[in-house]
């Protein structure tokens, strides 16, 4: 399995306030980004896996909504997460 409990705690510890704070927008965005990267690499080798393709589109939409929420609430936190995850060019 590509996403273990330890990996989740590591992601939340790095991008959220603490490893236990799984509700922070930054932590959720980082987790979604990790999952999106994994699904993207899977789809490169399995281009006809349409259920994974649908899951990827749904994850991208969730991340986009969280980023929009963060941008409207606190632009500095938004800029920090964009920079740390390298989501924009």
PyMOL commands that set and color helices and strands:
alter all, ss='L'
color gray80, all
select helices_A, chain A and resi 5-15+25-45+50-73+75-85
alter helices_A, ss='H'
color red, helices_A
deselect
rebuild
show_as cartoon
